[in-house]
């Protein structure tokens, strides 16, 4: 394959990916040790900048973009509009809602040259409510209003650990809704929760949806989304008979309230949270609607998904001790193509490199080609497994047959088949794309 053709594809040789090969006797930092943290550092998905703060490198950012796309598509269906709020919030707003004292030392605070005090926002209920308040009383014709953002948030964790599982800077999707009265707001709450169900179903990792505590956010109704993982900090109580789930910190019950069966316990990591707020913020900050010459506080909801925490949790749930694993929906590349080693016996099979890459492009499959042909196929295969690419296509000795075959490895399921070009095309054009179409279907 010519260099000009290579330039059309994503290539491992051009990827900024500082690989970390741990020394045999290197000390383990126990406060940050987990499969997800270790693998994402070692394979150049993330890079540590400061305690509890990480850079998302090219492969990591691709994962974030895929997650963002899933969320954008689902929220578009419920008429949510994307915005971006400032990182700094006025301390005055936080004091008005009494959250400044409640959040305490977890808040990053600062003052500008005019001695105006700010909070580096861990969440934006005050800011978005203030934005709506300054617009003036809202006309019912513009409601319901659903506004969301995906942005960095900050929390001054006492003991940051496990990479993105408990970090000081993190990326979160936060959605804020405004309605007339609790009846309409609770209907919006159901609609958004259904969109959340669709989002997590598209990602494809088993999750638990549990009744949660409202905590510092407040409100009267709350649900949480969890992945089951031993490094999580939550415990979800479940009744398998009733399909009832509740966070242990939200109940004193030891049996299911519906059937009185004993709960089973799961250690989990929270990745999403929804709240029905009512008028907690709108009444205090004067976010109002006007109807028939009367004004009243808007009824609100807020809905979060921890983007970077979800990425780390997904890696933790699926990965082995030796290798990363990603769900197909989030993998930085769905396929890694490994051509023959240069000047090897198989090098003549390089004529198929371009055909396979074009086939993947026609099937709308994102892929990367490991063009480091000075390395053996085995070395590059180990690399592709460690990075967690779900599928690997090896152009090896079987491609020299009169009827050429190629190794198709399904890494997540630990299987492989030797297939021809037509079978390869059918697999990616039908099997994988059908899976994507199925994920797009409404749950």
Helices and strands as residue ranges (DSSP letters): H 3-6, G 12-14, G 30-32, H 35-42, E 46-50, E 53-56, H 58-77, E 81-82, E 88-90, H 91-96, H 99-103, G 104-106, E 108-111, E 117-120, H 125-135, E 138-139, G 140-142, E 145-154, G 163-165, E 169-179, H 181-203, E 208-211, E 221-228, E 234-239, E 244-247, G 248-250, E 264-278, H 282-285, E 288-291, E 294-297, E 299-306, H 307-318, E 335-338, G 345-352, H 353-362, E 367-370, H 377-387, E 391-394, G 397-400, E 406-410, E 415-419, H 421-426, I 427-432, H 433-440
